[in-house]
């Protein structure tokens, strides 16, 4: 939970300091980059906390295949 607070705090702060037409390197380049990476970190946090692996584990046998046809791999229709 602490990591979520840190991510949200970094999003808020970098959003506040972002000004793309500023003369300052921090406001025009570094703050938008921090904002981008914060959103990426938030996405990773959500995927990890949502338990992506737990939802997928129950489906299929883990093999390759889309579930179409009978699985013989032939395209001739025989």
Order of alpha helices (4+ residues) and beta strands (2+ residues): alpha-alpha-alpha
